[in-house]
Amino acid sequence: MYEEFWGLKEKPFENTPDPRFLYNSNQHEEALSRLLYVIRERKGAGMLTGVFGCGKTLIAKTILAELGRDIYRVSLVTNPRLNDVELLRMIGYQLGGEVLQTTKSDVLISLENVLLNNIRDGKNTVVIIDEAHSIENREVFEEIRLLLNFQHEDKFLLTVLLLGQPELREKIDANKQLSQRIALKYHLQGLSKEEAGFYIEHRIKVAGGKKDIFKQEAKELIFENSAGIPRRINQICDMALFLGFGKKIKSVEKEMVRESLAGLEG
């Protein structure tokens, strides 16, 4: 609606995990680097935590884009509120296994065959479980631990990445054996004031616009009301561009941000 007015090719602040819009802050770059290390070195398991809206799912999508399909087979579970058998069946299905298994042993046999076939074909298997903090059944975490028992010639047959909100750490710590098998853990926090400003400019640039659409005082107010959380920044900026389009203003200043905040609060 407002793209042409602001000189944009597309909306810059959509809350969808598009890897093109990933802003490589120091911590996001570090998180991505560490998780890719776990995958490429076949370390078994890694974990990424952070508050809601800080970019975990976007990092997962970026990992998918980074991994070559000729080398990796990937299962991305975005809704893990399943029991242990359902989770195994979902992973097996996404990796190309049979979907008609009935018993748990059938599911495990099918999954192991998929993993072994991938190894024979020169493929590495990666399982990414997003929103892992929403797993409530302890048996599911135990099953994830047991997945790491799938090994061949002293190497893991798959790499598991767990992504979730901070409470995931407590759930993992409650399963000491699983916690000890996680080779690398990293926690994302909100952006700093400076990073938040660069983040806004980055998304404007990717969308084809000029970086001076948002004035400095406007960016500072956005940071103060978002705690540096990218999802919240996106909401405020999108509303500011919409309202600014309606008023036909030339740039987003502090007052427009205030109106945007009022509009979001209802």
Backbone bond lengths (Angstrom), bond angles and torsions (degrees), N, CA, C in turn:
res aa  C-N    CA-C-N  psi(-1)  N-CA   C-N-CA  omega(-1)  CA-C   N-CA-C  phi
1 M - - - 1.465 - - 1.531 111.26 -
2 Y 1.357 117.22 -47.17 1.465 119.36 -174.06 1.534 113.14 -103.19
3 E 1.339 117.86 1.13 1.460 121.08 -172.26 1.534 112.58 -58.30
4 E 1.320 116.51 -49.94 1.461 119.81 -176.23 1.527 111.46 -62.11
5 F 1.325 116.07 -39.78 1.472 119.67 -178.97 1.524 111.43 -59.71
6 W 1.332 116.64 -41.61 1.465 120.61 -177.19 1.533 112.29 -90.10
7 G 1.315 118.30 3.22 1.464 120.76 179.50 1.517 112.99 73.21
8 L 1.338 116.63 34.91 1.460 122.41 -178.12 1.528 110.78 -107.61
9 K 1.310 115.51 149.87 1.461 120.25 176.08 1.524 111.59 -87.57
10 E 1.308 116.47 -20.88 1.459 122.48 179.54 1.519 108.72 -160.16
11 K 1.327 116.70 169.38 1.458 120.28 178.21 1.527 109.38 -70.73
12 P 1.321 117.90 128.36 1.468 120.80 -175.35 1.527 115.37 -86.84
13 F 1.322 117.63 -13.89 1.467 118.70 -170.95 1.526 112.99 -122.70
14 E 1.309 116.53 35.33 1.462 120.37 174.80 1.531 109.22 -70.84
15 N 1.335 116.52 139.16 1.464 119.84 179.15 1.520 110.65 -89.49
16 T 1.325 115.48 56.57 1.458 122.16 174.61 1.524 107.85 -120.94
17 P 1.331 118.10 145.99 1.474 120.88 -174.59 1.522 113.27 -79.26
18 D 1.324 116.66 74.14 1.457 122.65 179.13 1.531 108.81 -94.26
19 P 1.345 118.57 114.29 1.471 121.11 -176.88 1.524 114.04 -56.72
20 R 1.325 118.27 -24.30 1.465 120.30 179.44 1.524 111.67 -61.57
21 F 1.330 115.85 -28.37 1.464 120.17 -175.32 1.530 113.25 -95.27
22 L 1.336 117.04 3.84 1.463 118.93 179.70 1.525 110.21 -61.62
23 Y 1.328 115.87 121.96 1.461 121.09 175.30 1.526 108.31 -93.44
24 N 1.316 115.80 118.60 1.457 120.35 -175.71 1.526 111.55 -82.52
25 S 1.322 114.88 73.14 1.465 118.18 169.55 1.530 106.41 -65.67
26 N 1.322 116.61 166.68 1.466 118.99 -179.33 1.517 111.53 -55.75
27 Q 1.345 116.21 -43.12 1.459 118.11 -176.48 1.524 112.46 -75.02
28 H 1.336 118.61 -34.84 1.459 119.77 177.77 1.525 110.89 -68.53
29 E 1.324 115.47 -38.96 1.463 119.62 177.08 1.523 110.53 -64.82
30 E 1.336 116.09 -40.01 1.463 120.57 179.00 1.527 110.93 -66.16
31 A 1.320 116.74 -42.65 1.464 120.62 179.08 1.526 110.76 -61.02
32 L 1.326 116.36 -47.19 1.456 120.86 -179.86 1.526 110.65 -62.50
33 S 1.326 116.41 -44.20 1.463 120.97 -179.50 1.526 111.57 -61.28
34 R 1.332 116.12 -43.15 1.469 119.68 -177.54 1.525 111.45 -68.33
35 L 1.314 117.02 -41.82 1.460 119.27 -179.09 1.528 111.07 -68.05
36 L 1.318 116.98 -38.68 1.467 119.64 176.50 1.531 110.65 -65.22
37 Y 1.328 116.55 -33.92 1.468 120.28 175.86 1.528 110.50 -62.55
38 V 1.323 116.82 -45.34 1.467 121.11 179.20 1.527 110.32 -58.30
39 I 1.339 115.72 -41.69 1.464 120.27 -178.42 1.528 111.23 -69.80
40 R 1.320 116.86 -52.40 1.469 120.86 -172.67 1.518 112.83 -69.19
41 E 1.346 116.09 -29.14 1.457 119.70 178.23 1.525 112.00 -94.82
42 R 1.333 116.18 3.51 1.474 122.79 176.84 1.528 111.08 50.62
43 K 1.348 113.82 58.95 1.457 121.53 -176.73 1.528 113.56 -85.80
44 G 1.323 117.80 -2.69 1.453 120.05 176.97 1.512 113.20 102.16
45 A 1.338 117.51 -66.61 1.468 119.47 -176.55 1.519 111.38 -152.76
46 G 1.339 115.21 149.96 1.455 122.48 174.77 1.516 109.18 -141.31
47 M 1.320 116.90 160.45 1.463 121.10 -178.05 1.519 110.50 -138.10
48 L 1.335 115.36 135.18 1.466 122.20 175.95 1.518 108.49 -124.67
49 T 1.321 116.72 123.48 1.457 121.14 177.25 1.521 110.22 -120.50
50 G 1.326 115.75 162.82 1.457 121.77 178.41 1.511 109.45 172.61
51 V 1.316 117.15 160.90 1.459 121.06 179.52 1.524 109.12 -66.71
52 F 1.326 116.45 162.15 1.459 120.91 -178.07 1.526 109.95 -60.51
53 G 1.333 114.56 137.75 1.459 119.59 176.01 1.508 115.75 82.64
54 C 1.342 118.29 11.36 1.467 119.52 -176.04 1.527 112.80 -91.90
55 G 1.339 117.82 -4.62 1.462 119.45 174.47 1.515 116.07 112.99
56 K 1.335 118.62 15.73 1.468 120.77 -178.32 1.533 111.58 -65.12
57 T 1.335 116.12 -47.01 1.461 119.36 -178.83 1.522 110.92 -66.08
58 L 1.323 116.88 -36.35 1.462 120.41 177.44 1.521 110.20 -62.87
59 I 1.318 117.50 -38.69 1.462 120.63 176.78 1.522 110.17 -65.23
60 A 1.333 117.04 -39.59 1.467 120.21 177.24 1.519 110.70 -60.20
61 K 1.331 116.74 -44.78 1.459 120.85 179.30 1.535 111.09 -65.50
62 T 1.320 116.43 -35.06 1.459 120.25 177.83 1.525 110.46 -67.24
63 I 1.321 116.25 -38.64 1.465 120.30 175.97 1.530 110.05 -60.26
64 L 1.329 116.46 -44.16 1.461 120.14 178.08 1.525 111.07 -58.41
65 A 1.324 115.98 -41.02 1.463 119.96 -179.71 1.527 111.34 -69.84
66 E 1.334 117.20 -29.39 1.460 121.37 -178.37 1.525 112.47 -76.38
67 L 1.332 116.03 -32.48 1.461 119.83 -173.98 1.525 110.77 -80.36
68 G 1.326 116.30 126.22 1.458 120.37 179.09 1.518 111.60 -71.31
69 R 1.323 117.37 132.33 1.458 121.12 -178.50 1.524 112.53 -67.35
70 D 1.335 116.27 -20.16 1.463 119.21 178.35 1.521 111.45 -78.08
71 I 1.322 117.45 -10.67 1.469 121.14 -178.95 1.524 112.23 -115.84
72 Y 1.333 117.77 -31.29 1.458 120.88 -172.44 1.527 112.23 -121.17
73 R 1.323 114.62 145.72 1.452 122.85 168.64 1.529 106.56 -116.17
74 V 1.320 116.77 125.42 1.470 120.26 -169.85 1.522 111.28 -123.72
75 S 1.326 115.29 137.07 1.461 123.08 169.77 1.522 107.65 -113.69
76 L 1.336 116.90 123.84 1.467 121.65 177.04 1.518 108.30 -114.23
77 V 1.320 116.10 110.20 1.465 122.06 179.37 1.528 107.41 -97.74
78 T 1.328 116.36 113.84 1.471 120.36 -176.38 1.529 112.76 -99.81
79 N 1.314 117.32 -13.42 1.464 121.13 177.30 1.524 108.59 -133.61
80 P 1.340 117.06 87.33 1.463 120.26 -174.37 1.529 115.06 -87.13
81 R 1.329 117.63 14.94 1.472 119.23 178.32 1.520 109.07 -77.05
82 L 1.328 114.55 69.32 1.455 123.73 -176.14 1.524 108.26 -131.58
83 N 1.330 116.16 162.32 1.457 116.45 171.27 1.527 108.83 -81.41
84 D 1.314 116.91 177.44 1.464 119.62 -172.42 1.521 112.71 -61.76
85 V 1.327 117.55 -42.18 1.464 120.74 -178.50 1.527 110.80 -69.10
86 E 1.324 116.37 -40.59 1.463 120.25 179.18 1.527 111.08 -62.22
87 L 1.339 116.13 -39.65 1.462 119.56 178.90 1.522 110.62 -64.97
88 L 1.329 116.75 -44.92 1.464 119.93 178.78 1.520 111.13 -61.77
89 R 1.318 115.70 -41.13 1.462 119.67 179.56 1.525 110.97 -64.86
90 M 1.328 117.03 -39.98 1.459 121.39 178.81 1.531 110.68 -63.21
91 I 1.325 116.33 -45.65 1.460 120.27 179.34 1.529 110.57 -61.71
92 G 1.337 116.14 -46.29 1.455 120.53 179.86 1.516 112.37 -60.56
93 Y 1.326 115.92 -42.16 1.469 120.64 179.19 1.525 111.22 -62.63
94 Q 1.324 116.80 -45.89 1.459 119.95 -178.47 1.521 112.25 -66.05
95 L 1.340 116.12 -23.96 1.463 119.72 179.08 1.525 112.07 -91.45
96 G 1.339 116.21 2.02 1.460 119.62 176.04 1.507 115.55 98.34
97 G 1.340 117.75 13.23 1.454 120.85 -179.59 1.520 112.83 -80.95
98 E 1.317 115.41 173.43 1.462 120.89 177.39 1.520 109.91 -65.43
99 V 1.326 116.47 148.20 1.469 120.59 -177.88 1.526 112.48 -109.71
100 L 1.327 117.84 4.35 1.464 120.42 -173.19 1.525 112.89 -100.74
101 Q 1.354 118.06 7.72 1.455 119.24 -178.94 1.531 109.96 -62.99
102 T 1.313 115.89 146.11 1.469 119.92 -179.29 1.522 111.99 -111.41
103 T 1.312 117.78 -44.98 1.457 120.30 -177.66 1.530 110.43 -94.98
104 K 1.314 114.76 162.50 1.463 119.69 179.45 1.525 110.88 -62.24
105 S 1.327 116.57 -39.37 1.463 119.02 179.54 1.523 110.93 -63.68
106 D 1.333 117.84 -37.90 1.468 120.80 176.48 1.529 110.74 -61.39
107 V 1.331 115.69 -43.05 1.467 120.67 -179.47 1.528 110.18 -62.51
108 L 1.320 116.48 -44.62 1.468 120.48 -178.21 1.525 111.46 -66.65
109 I 1.330 116.64 -39.92 1.462 120.18 178.45 1.525 110.20 -63.14
110 S 1.335 115.78 -45.05 1.459 120.38 179.50 1.527 110.88 -62.15
111 L 1.342 116.72 -43.45 1.458 121.22 -179.08 1.522 110.87 -65.01
112 E 1.322 116.91 -42.84 1.468 119.64 178.93 1.521 110.98 -62.82
113 N 1.326 117.22 -38.73 1.464 120.42 177.65 1.523 111.31 -62.59
114 V 1.343 115.81 -40.21 1.464 120.06 177.89 1.532 110.36 -62.03
115 L 1.323 116.51 -45.12 1.469 120.82 -178.52 1.529 111.14 -64.22
116 L 1.336 116.46 -42.57 1.459 120.22 179.81 1.524 111.46 -67.31
117 N 1.328 116.56 -39.43 1.461 120.27 177.51 1.524 110.94 -63.35
118 N 1.332 116.29 -38.83 1.464 119.69 177.57 1.522 111.14 -61.45
119 I 1.341 116.37 -42.84 1.464 120.33 179.27 1.526 110.18 -63.14
120 R 1.337 116.87 -43.94 1.466 120.23 179.69 1.514 111.90 -62.93
121 D 1.349 115.90 -30.81 1.465 120.58 179.43 1.528 112.34 -86.55
122 G 1.339 116.39 4.26 1.457 120.03 -179.45 1.517 113.87 77.14
123 K 1.343 116.88 23.48 1.472 121.31 -178.90 1.527 110.46 -107.67
124 N 1.307 116.18 143.46 1.456 121.89 172.08 1.522 109.24 -100.49
125 T 1.315 116.50 142.18 1.465 121.91 -176.44 1.522 110.41 -104.21
126 V 1.327 115.40 132.25 1.467 121.68 179.03 1.528 108.88 -126.60
127 V 1.327 116.35 131.90 1.462 122.30 175.70 1.518 108.23 -117.95
128 I 1.324 116.47 117.70 1.463 121.76 178.81 1.526 108.09 -109.45
129 I 1.316 117.30 121.82 1.457 122.05 179.26 1.521 108.08 -111.55
130 D 1.328 115.65 104.67 1.463 121.66 179.65 1.531 109.13 -86.86
131 E 1.327 116.46 158.05 1.474 122.06 -178.55 1.532 111.25 56.26
132 A 1.327 116.34 33.89 1.466 120.44 -175.60 1.524 112.98 -63.53
133 H 1.343 117.31 -19.36 1.465 120.09 177.66 1.528 111.85 -64.66
134 S 1.355 116.48 -19.60 1.467 120.28 -177.92 1.532 112.41 -80.98
135 I 1.329 117.07 -5.65 1.465 120.27 176.64 1.527 108.50 -70.13
136 E 1.314 116.66 121.30 1.463 121.10 -177.23 1.525 113.12 -105.11
137 N 1.322 116.05 -22.58 1.464 120.89 -176.66 1.522 109.55 -86.89
138 R 1.314 117.30 119.89 1.465 121.00 -179.01 1.526 111.72 -62.38
139 E 1.336 116.29 -28.39 1.459 119.73 -179.97 1.530 111.27 -63.43
140 V 1.327 116.16 -28.16 1.469 119.40 178.47 1.528 110.24 -66.85
141 F 1.330 117.23 -43.98 1.462 120.30 177.64 1.531 110.37 -64.03
142 E 1.316 115.87 -36.94 1.458 119.02 178.08 1.530 110.40 -65.37
143 E 1.310 117.04 -38.48 1.464 120.99 178.39 1.523 111.05 -66.59
144 I 1.325 116.30 -36.93 1.464 119.97 176.06 1.531 109.76 -62.40
145 R 1.331 116.01 -41.74 1.470 119.64 177.13 1.525 110.72 -60.57
146 L 1.321 115.91 -43.70 1.462 119.97 -177.38 1.524 112.36 -68.81
147 L 1.340 116.66 -25.50 1.467 119.00 175.17 1.527 110.92 -58.11
148 L 1.326 115.79 -31.61 1.459 120.06 -178.63 1.519 112.15 -74.06
149 N 1.348 117.15 -5.28 1.464 120.69 172.88 1.519 111.46 -78.08
150 F 1.344 117.03 -13.59 1.458 119.93 175.45 1.526 107.93 -72.44
151 Q 1.331 115.16 103.00 1.461 120.39 -178.12 1.529 109.94 -134.87
152 H 1.319 114.61 157.98 1.470 120.93 179.60 1.515 108.13 -144.84
153 E 1.342 115.56 121.13 1.460 121.27 -178.23 1.529 111.28 52.01
154 D 1.348 114.42 47.69 1.470 122.96 176.55 1.525 113.63 64.63
155 K 1.320 117.29 21.18 1.450 121.11 175.75 1.516 109.85 -124.46
156 F 1.341 116.21 145.54 1.457 119.99 178.24 1.525 109.75 -66.58
157 L 1.332 115.46 138.62 1.461 120.15 176.58 1.521 112.17 -79.71
158 L 1.307 116.53 -12.75 1.462 120.20 178.66 1.522 109.77 -152.83
159 T 1.333 115.08 160.45 1.461 122.61 173.10 1.519 107.69 -115.00
160 V 1.322 116.86 132.62 1.464 122.38 -179.81 1.527 108.98 -112.15
161 L 1.339 115.93 127.68 1.471 121.35 173.60 1.520 108.40 -114.80
162 L 1.314 116.48 127.93 1.461 122.66 178.10 1.522 108.81 -109.06
163 L 1.332 116.73 124.64 1.462 122.28 179.72 1.518 108.93 -121.83
164 G 1.333 117.17 135.04 1.454 118.44 179.78 1.512 113.22 -175.68
165 Q 1.304 115.55 177.78 1.459 122.35 178.92 1.531 110.14 -73.68
166 P 1.343 118.23 168.38 1.468 121.28 -171.10 1.528 115.00 -52.86
167 E 1.337 117.80 -30.92 1.463 119.10 -178.65 1.522 112.81 -65.37
168 L 1.328 117.36 -13.91 1.464 120.14 176.16 1.525 110.54 -61.12
169 R 1.338 116.35 -34.81 1.463 119.50 -178.40 1.526 111.28 -60.96
170 E 1.339 116.70 -40.09 1.462 120.42 179.54 1.523 110.41 -65.87
171 K 1.323 116.67 -40.23 1.463 120.10 -179.22 1.523 111.10 -67.05
172 I 1.325 116.56 -37.59 1.459 119.87 178.17 1.527 110.40 -70.09
173 D 1.328 116.68 -40.98 1.460 120.15 179.65 1.522 112.00 -63.00
174 A 1.337 116.11 -24.90 1.465 120.11 178.66 1.527 111.92 -72.12
175 N 1.319 116.32 -17.68 1.468 121.58 176.07 1.535 106.71 -113.19
176 K 1.322 115.48 87.01 1.461 120.44 -172.30 1.527 112.59 -58.12
177 Q 1.331 115.82 -38.39 1.466 118.38 -178.18 1.526 111.21 -65.50
178 L 1.337 116.53 -38.88 1.459 119.68 177.20 1.527 110.14 -69.34
179 S 1.322 116.87 -43.60 1.462 121.28 -179.57 1.529 111.24 -57.03
180 Q 1.330 116.32 -40.60 1.458 120.84 -178.94 1.521 112.43 -69.88
181 R 1.319 116.67 -19.87 1.471 119.99 -179.46 1.528 112.30 -89.37
182 I 1.314 116.41 -7.66 1.469 119.34 178.85 1.524 108.05 -84.49
183 A 1.321 115.36 110.92 1.462 121.20 -172.20 1.517 112.68 -70.15
184 L 1.330 116.49 -27.89 1.465 119.49 -174.51 1.526 110.28 -149.52
185 K 1.330 115.91 134.19 1.461 122.05 177.92 1.528 108.75 -127.10
186 Y 1.335 115.30 139.96 1.465 119.40 179.95 1.520 109.07 -144.36
187 H 1.343 115.36 145.45 1.464 120.41 -177.79 1.524 110.31 -122.99
188 L 1.330 116.72 128.11 1.462 122.51 177.87 1.526 110.45 -92.86
189 Q 1.332 116.16 138.22 1.452 122.06 174.95 1.528 109.30 -116.87
190 G 1.329 116.50 177.22 1.447 119.84 177.45 1.520 111.14 -67.56
191 L 1.329 116.02 160.78 1.455 121.31 178.46 1.530 110.65 -71.19
192 S 1.317 116.19 153.12 1.459 120.55 173.08 1.527 108.93 -74.96
193 K 1.336 117.33 171.61 1.465 120.59 178.99 1.532 110.67 -58.86
194 E 1.314 116.69 -45.25 1.468 120.42 -179.63 1.527 110.40 -64.20
195 E 1.333 116.50 -44.27 1.461 120.35 -179.22 1.519 111.33 -64.24
196 A 1.328 116.70 -37.58 1.466 119.99 179.47 1.523 110.94 -60.91
197 G 1.329 116.44 -39.84 1.459 120.47 177.17 1.521 111.60 -64.38
198 F 1.330 115.98 -45.18 1.465 120.38 178.45 1.527 110.97 -64.51
199 Y 1.329 115.72 -35.98 1.470 121.01 178.91 1.530 110.36 -60.51
200 I 1.327 116.77 -46.42 1.468 121.23 179.41 1.524 110.09 -60.98
201 E 1.330 116.65 -46.01 1.459 121.04 -179.72 1.532 111.00 -63.00
202 H 1.324 115.65 -39.83 1.471 120.47 -179.12 1.521 111.33 -61.28
203 R 1.319 116.58 -46.33 1.470 119.46 -177.28 1.533 111.02 -68.90
204 I 1.323 116.52 -36.23 1.465 120.07 175.63 1.531 109.72 -61.63
205 K 1.327 116.66 -44.07 1.460 121.19 -178.85 1.519 111.30 -63.87
206 V 1.337 117.37 -45.20 1.471 121.04 179.99 1.526 110.50 -60.51
207 A 1.330 115.80 -34.83 1.465 120.66 -179.77 1.531 112.53 -80.20
208 G 1.337 116.41 1.24 1.461 119.98 175.49 1.510 115.53 92.95
209 G 1.337 118.14 11.64 1.453 121.08 -176.76 1.516 113.61 -101.59
210 K 1.323 115.50 -178.48 1.452 122.51 177.89 1.522 109.36 -95.49
211 K 1.335 115.97 145.55 1.459 119.65 -171.70 1.527 113.57 -73.50
212 D 1.333 119.04 -11.99 1.461 120.18 -175.83 1.527 113.10 -92.60
213 I 1.327 118.48 17.86 1.466 120.80 177.45 1.523 110.12 -64.11
214 F 1.314 117.13 -41.78 1.468 121.84 179.18 1.526 109.24 -99.29
215 K 1.305 116.94 122.19 1.455 121.95 177.54 1.535 109.72 -71.18
216 Q 1.329 115.84 158.09 1.453 120.86 -175.45 1.522 111.96 -59.13
217 E 1.328 117.58 -44.67 1.476 119.90 -179.13 1.524 110.83 -64.73
218 A 1.324 117.23 -30.72 1.461 120.98 177.09 1.523 109.96 -68.18
219 K 1.323 116.73 -43.12 1.471 120.82 179.58 1.529 110.86 -64.21
220 E 1.306 116.79 -37.09 1.468 120.05 178.92 1.525 111.15 -65.53
221 L 1.343 116.48 -40.28 1.459 119.71 178.75 1.533 110.81 -68.60
222 I 1.306 116.52 -36.07 1.463 120.40 176.66 1.528 109.74 -61.77
223 F 1.322 116.51 -43.88 1.462 119.82 178.11 1.523 111.25 -60.69
224 E 1.314 116.54 -45.64 1.473 120.99 -177.93 1.521 111.81 -60.07
225 N 1.317 117.15 -29.49 1.468 120.37 -176.43 1.529 113.54 -103.45
226 S 1.320 116.09 8.11 1.466 119.75 179.90 1.516 112.85 -123.96
227 A 1.331 116.51 -10.43 1.467 121.92 -175.05 1.532 111.16 57.60
228 G 1.330 116.35 21.94 1.457 120.01 178.51 1.515 114.28 74.89
229 I 1.343 117.11 14.57 1.464 120.89 179.73 1.529 108.98 -84.33
230 P 1.327 119.00 118.11 1.462 121.55 -175.42 1.529 114.92 -52.19
231 R 1.313 117.86 -41.55 1.469 119.20 -178.24 1.527 111.14 -62.50
232 R 1.323 116.32 -41.11 1.465 120.48 179.05 1.530 110.46 -69.45
233 I 1.324 117.36 -39.56 1.456 120.76 175.81 1.528 109.95 -58.04
234 N 1.323 116.38 -44.31 1.465 120.88 179.60 1.530 111.35 -58.92
235 Q 1.315 116.19 -44.03 1.464 120.11 -178.42 1.531 111.13 -62.02
236 I 1.324 115.99 -45.68 1.468 120.23 -178.26 1.529 110.36 -66.26
237 C 1.325 116.83 -45.53 1.463 120.65 -177.41 1.527 111.39 -65.81
238 D 1.301 116.89 -40.46 1.469 119.90 179.61 1.526 110.42 -62.77
239 M 1.321 116.34 -43.58 1.465 120.28 178.98 1.529 110.74 -64.95
240 A 1.332 116.92 -38.59 1.471 120.47 179.67 1.526 110.84 -64.38
241 L 1.323 117.47 -41.13 1.466 120.56 178.52 1.521 111.06 -66.57
242 F 1.314 116.36 -37.42 1.468 120.54 178.66 1.526 111.19 -66.25
243 L 1.330 116.33 -48.63 1.458 119.65 -179.54 1.531 111.03 -67.68
244 G 1.334 116.33 -37.33 1.457 119.67 178.29 1.516 112.10 -64.44
245 F 1.315 116.40 -36.13 1.465 121.60 175.45 1.527 110.32 -61.52
246 G 1.323 116.02 -43.34 1.456 120.13 -179.88 1.519 112.59 -64.07
247 K 1.332 116.09 -34.09 1.468 121.02 -178.72 1.527 111.92 -91.78
248 K 1.334 117.23 -5.44 1.469 123.14 179.07 1.534 112.13 57.61
249 I 1.338 115.85 41.59 1.459 119.76 177.61 1.529 109.68 -83.97
250 K 1.329 116.61 162.04 1.454 120.75 -175.41 1.526 112.99 -89.88
251 S 1.331 116.62 -23.65 1.455 120.60 179.20 1.527 108.68 -155.36
252 V 1.337 115.32 161.70 1.464 120.61 -179.58 1.521 109.00 -91.52
253 E 1.318 115.78 116.37 1.447 121.13 177.64 1.532 110.22 -110.62
254 K 1.310 115.95 -177.34 1.459 122.24 -172.23 1.525 112.73 -57.58
255 E 1.325 116.96 -42.39 1.461 120.55 -177.19 1.525 111.51 -63.55
256 M 1.324 116.15 -36.54 1.453 119.34 179.30 1.528 111.14 -67.76
257 V 1.316 116.42 -33.92 1.460 120.21 175.90 1.523 109.94 -65.08
258 R 1.328 117.23 -40.85 1.467 120.80 177.93 1.532 110.40 -60.30
259 E 1.325 116.88 -43.24 1.462 120.41 178.02 1.530 110.69 -63.63
260 S 1.306 115.94 -37.84 1.461 120.50 179.36 1.529 110.80 -64.28
261 L 1.320 115.91 -42.86 1.464 120.43 178.97 1.522 110.52 -62.81
262 A 1.325 116.36 -41.29 1.463 120.44 178.73 1.520 110.17 -64.35
263 G 1.333 116.67 -38.88 1.456 120.55 179.32 1.520 112.37 -66.67
264 L 1.310 117.10 -37.23 1.466 120.93 179.43 1.521 112.06 -71.87
265 E 1.330 115.25 -30.95 1.469 119.47 -179.99 1.512 112.23 -80.39
266 G 1.327 116.03 -13.34 1.469 120.38 177.29 1.493 112.95 78.16
